[in-house]
């Protein structure tokens, strides 16, 4: 699956079969379900989860918290729009 196809699945009632929790979180966010996206990712402690967590807090407008999570992910807050960052993360995770 590529990012364009992933984006098309946002029109579906359920996430694509077989995706991991990281992509499911991004899928929920892509459908406007920030709370569900955050719930899925908030208790995971790895760098992938931290990156999504950072993005979600950036989207929420909680920049201090976002920067904390970017640090946990080993990243810096990007100079991208939220939409661009979402696509970038999705693309990275689909290629893994």
ABEGO torsion letter per residue (X at the ends): XBAAAAAAAAABABBBBGBBAAAAAAAAAAAGBAAAAAAAAAABABAAAAAAAAAAAAAAGBAAAAAAAAAAAGBBBBBBBAAAAAAAAAAAAAAX
